[in-house]
Amino acid sequence: MRPTLKDVASRAGVSVSTVSYALNDASKIALSTDTRDRVKRIAKEIGYIPNSVAQSLRARASRSVGMLVTKPLTNPRYAAIVQGASAALAAQRMHLTIVSDPSGDAYLDDYRSGRLDGLVFVGHDDESVPETILEAAQRDGLPLVALDCGLPDGDAWHSSVDFDYARGAAEMVAALADRGIRSVVHVRPDVSSRAERLREAALAKAIAARPGISRKVVSTGLTDELLREFERGPAAGLRYGPELGARIDAALAELPGEDRELAVLCSWGADVEPTMASRRLREGGILVAALAAGSLSPSVWPHLLYSRLPLERAGAESARLVMQVLAGDAHEHLVLAPDLDDPAPAIREP
C-alpha cells in the first residue's frame, strides 16, 4: 500500500498536522529545522508521494474565500451580504465558503494548510473580529476583510468595509423635512449596537438643527435576550407586532398636528412590517420610514421610505478586497453610503 501522512508521522514521532506543515514549503507554521528535515528525510525513505489534492492545497490553489457569519442566513440582511460576495467571487471563478465558528480558530488552520485563500468577518451589533484572526492577518499574512465592524484604528493589517450609518440618518431627517413632517415617532430597539449609537447621535444632531421637527422615542421592547429568542424560532415574535402597533398608536395620539405632518421612523427595517400593526398609521396614511431595508417594497407601499444599506455591494466589495490582497496589492478601507429608496418623493409635500 502507498505510504500515507500517518505512516510518516508514526516513524517521525510527530503529529499528522506537523508532517503536513513540514512537507508544505508554503506553510507559515513555525517548525524547527531539525523537525522539518527529519520529516522530509523519512518521507523520502518510505516513498511517500503526495496526492494531487494535497499538491493543489500546498500550491494554495483552493480558490475559495471563507465568510464568517455568526447570524442566521434566514435574516435578509446577512443573506444579501452573502449573495453579493458569492456573485463577485463566482465572476472570478472563485468560491465562497460559509463558516460559523465565532472564534475562527478552525478556519485559520484551513488557511494555513491552503484550504482557504482568505477570510471575510461579518460583524454585527458590538461584535468585532476576534484577536486570534487579527493576529493571523499580521503574523501569517491572512487576507482579511472586516465587514460592518467600523474603521480600524491606525495602521491595520487587514481591509475593512463599513456603512455610513450617520449619513443615512441625517439624509433621512432632511427627506422628512422636505415633506413637511413636523413630528417624528422614532421606533428603536433596546439592544447593544454600534450602528444604533451612531444613528441616535446623528438623528439627535440633525433634528436639533431643524427646530420645526420634534421627535418622540418609542421602544420596540426588543432586547439582546429577546433578539436571541427570535433567532431560535418564530414563537417569541407572535405578539411582537400587535404590541408594537399599540405602542405606536399611543405615541401618535399624544402628538399634535395632522396626519400628513406625522411620520414613524424605524431604526430597523425589520420593524417596518410590525409597525404596520398600528391602526392609526394604516387609517391615516401616515408616512413610515426606516434606516435599513425591510421586507416591504416602497413600490407597493406609497407611504414608505427607506434609507437602504447597500448590503449586496458590501459583500461584493469585501470579496474584491480579499482578491486585491491576494494579488499583492495594499489593504483598503471603504465606507459605503446608504441609498434613499423613495419612489414617490413628492407624495408628502403639503
C-alpha positions in Angstrom: 0.0 0.0 0.0 1.1 3.5 -0.7 2.6 5.2 2.4 0.4 7.9 4.0 0.9 11.0 6.1 0.1 8.9 9.1 2.9 6.5 8.3 5.4 9.4 8.1 4.1 10.8 11.4 4.4 7.5 13.2 8.0 7.0 12.1 9.0 10.6 12.8 7.2 10.6 16.2 5.2 13.7 15.4 1.5 14.5 14.6 0.0 14.2 11.2 -0.5 18.0 11.1 3.2 18.5 11.8 4.1 16.3 8.9 1.7 18.3 6.7 3.3 21.6 7.7 6.8 20.2 7.4 6.2 19.0 3.8 4.4 22.2 2.8 7.1 24.7 1.9 4.5 27.4 1.8 3.3 26.8 5.3 3.8 29.6 7.8 3.7 27.4 10.9 7.0 27.7 12.7 8.8 24.3 12.9 12.4 23.7 14.0 14.9 23.0 11.2 15.6 19.5 12.7 11.9 18.6 12.7 11.3 19.7 9.2 14.5 18.0 7.9 13.7 14.7 9.8 10.1 14.6 8.4 11.3 15.2 4.8 14.0 12.5 5.1 11.6 9.9 6.5 9.0 10.7 3.8 11.6 10.2 1.1 12.9 7.0 2.7 9.5 5.3 2.9 8.4 6.5 -0.5 5.6 8.9 0.5 4.2 10.7 -2.6 1.6 13.5 -2.1 -1.6 13.1 -4.0 -2.9 15.7 -6.4 -5.4 17.2 -3.9 -2.6 17.7 -1.4 -0.4 19.2 -4.0 -3.1 21.7 -5.0 -3.5 22.7 -1.4 0.2 23.3 -0.9 0.1 25.4 -4.1 -2.7 27.5 -2.4 -5.0 26.8 -5.3 -8.2 26.3 -3.3 -9.7 29.5 -5.0 -12.0 29.6 -2.0 -12.7 32.5 0.4 -14.3 32.0 3.8 -17.0 34.2 5.1 -17.5 34.0 8.9 -21.2 34.7 9.7 -22.5 34.1 13.2 -26.1 35.2 12.5 -28.8 33.1 10.8 -28.8 33.4 7.0 -32.6 33.4 7.2 -32.1 37.1 8.2 -32.3 39.0 4.9 -29.5 41.3 5.9 -26.9 38.6 6.1 -28.4 36.7 3.1 -27.9 39.8 0.9 -24.3 40.2 2.1 -23.5 36.5 1.3 -25.2 36.9 -2.1 -23.1 39.9 -3.0 -19.8 38.2 -2.1 -20.8 34.9 -3.8 -21.6 36.6 -7.1 -18.4 38.7 -7.0 -16.2 35.6 -6.4 -18.1 33.5 -9.0 -17.3 36.1 -11.6 -13.6 35.5 -10.8 -14.0 31.7 -10.9 -13.6 31.5 -7.1 -15.9 30.0 -4.4 -17.4 31.3 -1.2 -17.3 29.0 1.9 -19.7 30.0 4.8 -18.1 29.4 8.2 -19.8 29.9 11.6 -17.3 29.2 14.4 -17.1 32.6 16.2 -13.5 32.0 17.3 -12.4 31.3 13.7 -9.6 29.0 15.0 -10.6 26.0 12.8 -10.6 28.2 9.7 -7.1 29.6 10.5 -5.9 26.0 10.1 -7.8 25.9 6.8 -5.9 29.0 5.6 -2.5 27.8 6.8 -3.0 24.4 5.0 -4.3 26.1 1.8 -8.0 25.1 2.0 -9.0 28.8 2.2 -7.3 31.7 0.5 -8.7 34.5 2.7 -11.5 35.4 5.2 -14.3 37.9 5.5 -15.6 38.5 9.0 -19.2 39.8 9.1 -19.7 41.9 12.2 -23.0 42.8 13.9 -24.1 44.9 16.9 -20.9 45.2 19.0 -19.2 42.1 17.8 -15.8 42.6 16.2 -13.0 40.5 14.7 -11.6 38.0 17.3 -8.0 38.7 18.3 -6.8 35.4 17.0 -7.9 36.3 13.5 -6.4 39.8 13.7 -3.1 38.2 14.8 -3.2 35.8 11.9 -3.6 38.7 9.5 -0.5 40.3 10.9 1.7 37.3 11.7 0.6 34.8 8.9 -0.4 37.3 6.2 -4.1 36.1 6.2 -6.0 38.2 3.6 -8.8 39.5 5.9 -11.7 41.9 5.5 -13.7 43.1 8.5 -17.3 43.9 7.4 -19.5 46.2 9.5 -17.0 46.5 12.3 -16.1 50.2 12.0 -12.9 51.6 10.7 -9.8 50.2 12.3 -7.5 52.4 14.4 -4.1 53.3 12.9 -2.3 51.0 10.5 -4.3 47.8 10.2 -3.0 44.6 8.7 -6.4 44.0 7.1 -9.0 45.6 4.9 -12.5 46.8 6.0 -15.9 47.7 4.7 -18.3 49.7 6.8 -21.7 51.5 6.4 -22.1 55.3 6.9 -24.9 55.0 9.5 -24.7 58.6 10.5 -25.1 59.9 6.9 -28.1 57.7 6.4 -29.8 59.2 9.5 -29.0 62.8 8.5 -30.3 62.3 5.0 -33.5 60.8 6.3 -34.2 63.8 8.5 -33.6 66.1 5.5 -36.0 64.0 3.4 -38.7 64.1 6.1 -38.3 67.9 6.4 -38.8 68.2 2.7 -42.2 66.5 3.0 -43.4 68.9 5.7 -43.0 66.4 8.5 -43.2 68.2 11.9 -43.4 65.3 14.4 -41.4 62.0 14.2 -42.1 58.9 16.2 -38.7 57.2 16.4 -39.1 53.4 16.9 -35.9 51.8 18.1 -34.9 48.6 19.9 -33.1 48.4 23.3 -30.0 46.4 22.0 -26.3 46.8 22.3 -25.5 48.1 18.8 -22.7 50.3 17.4 -25.0 51.1 14.5 -27.8 52.2 16.8 -25.5 54.5 18.7 -24.2 56.2 15.5 -27.8 56.6 14.2 -29.0 58.0 17.5 -26.3 60.7 17.7 -26.8 61.7 14.0 -30.6 61.8 14.4 -30.3 64.0 17.5 -27.9 66.4 15.8 -30.0 66.6 12.6 -33.3 67.2 14.4 -31.7 69.8 16.7 -30.6 71.7 13.6 -34.3 71.8 12.4 -36.4 73.4 15.2 -39.6 72.8 13.2 -39.3 69.0 13.8 -39.9 67.2 17.1 -39.1 63.6 18.0 -40.7 61.1 20.3 -38.8 57.9 21.0 -40.8 54.6 21.3 -39.0 51.4 22.3 -39.9 48.3 20.4 -39.3 46.3 23.6 -36.6 44.2 21.7 -33.6 43.4 24.0 -30.5 41.4 23.2 -32.0 38.4 25.0 -35.3 38.6 23.1 -33.4 39.0 19.8 -31.7 35.7 20.5 -35.1 34.1 21.1 -36.3 35.4 17.8 -33.3 33.9 16.0 -34.0 30.5 17.6 -37.6 30.4 16.3 -40.6 32.5 15.4 -42.7 31.7 18.5 -41.2 34.6 20.5 -42.4 37.1 18.0 -46.1 36.2 17.8 -47.2 39.1 20.0 -44.4 41.5 18.9 -46.3 43.1 16.0 -49.6 43.9 17.9 -47.7 45.1 20.9 -45.6 47.4 18.9 -48.6 48.7 16.9 -50.3 49.6 20.2 -47.3 51.5 21.5 -47.1 53.5 18.2 -50.9 54.3 18.4 -50.4 55.6 21.9 -47.5 57.8 20.9 -49.3 59.2 17.8 -52.3 60.1 20.0 -50.1 62.4 22.1 -48.7 64.3 19.1 -50.3 67.5 17.7 -50.8 68.2 14.0 -52.5 66.5 11.1 -51.5 63.0 9.9 -49.7 64.4 6.9 -47.3 66.1 9.3 -46.5 62.9 11.2 -44.0 60.2 10.4 -43.0 56.9 12.1 -39.2 56.3 11.7 -37.9 52.7 12.4 -34.3 52.3 13.2 -34.5 48.7 11.9 -36.1 47.9 8.6 -37.3 44.6 10.1 -39.6 46.7 12.3 -41.5 48.2 9.4 -43.9 45.3 9.0 -44.8 45.1 12.7 -45.2 48.9 12.7 -48.0 48.4 10.2 -50.0 46.9 13.0 -50.7 50.4 14.2 -54.3 51.1 13.4 -53.9 54.9 13.4 -50.9 54.6 11.0 -52.9 52.5 8.5 -56.1 54.5 8.6 -54.3 57.9 8.4 -51.8 57.0 5.7 -49.0 58.2 7.9 -45.5 58.1 6.4 -43.4 55.2 7.5 -39.6 55.5 7.1 -36.7 53.1 8.1 -33.0 53.3 8.3 -32.4 49.9 6.8 -34.4 48.0 4.2 -37.1 45.6 5.4 -39.4 43.1 3.7 -42.0 45.6 2.3 -41.4 47.4 -1.0 -41.9 51.2 -1.5 -43.1 50.5 -5.0 -46.2 48.8 -3.4 -46.5 51.0 -0.3 -46.5 54.6 -1.4 -46.2 55.9 2.2 -42.9 54.0 2.8 -39.4 55.4 2.7 -36.1 53.6 3.2 -32.5 54.6 3.7 -31.3 51.4 2.3 -28.0 49.9 3.3 -26.0 48.6 0.2 -25.7 45.1 1.6 -25.0 43.2 -1.6 -22.5 45.7 -2.6 -20.8 45.4 0.8 -20.4 41.7 0.2 -19.1 42.2 -3.3 -16.6 44.8 -2.1 -15.4 42.5 0.7 -14.7 39.8 -1.8 -12.9 42.2 -4.1 -10.7 43.4 -1.3 -9.7 39.8 -0.4 -8.7 39.2 -4.0 -6.9 42.5 -4.1 -4.6 41.4 -1.3 -4.1 38.0 -2.8 -2.9 39.8 -5.9 -0.3 41.6 -3.8 -2.0 45.0 -3.6 -2.4 47.1 -0.4 -5.2 46.9 2.1 -8.1 49.3 1.7 -10.9 50.7 3.9 -14.3 51.6 2.5 -17.3 53.3 3.9 -20.5 52.8 1.9 -23.3 55.4 2.0 -26.9 54.2 2.2 -29.3 54.8 -0.8 -32.5 56.7 -0.2 -35.2 54.5 -1.7 -38.0 56.9 -2.4 -40.3 56.0 -5.4 -42.6 58.9 -4.8 -40.6 61.9 -3.3 -43.4 64.4 -3.8 -46.2 62.5 -2.2 -45.8 64.2 1.2 -45.5 67.7 0.0 -48.2 70.0 1.5 
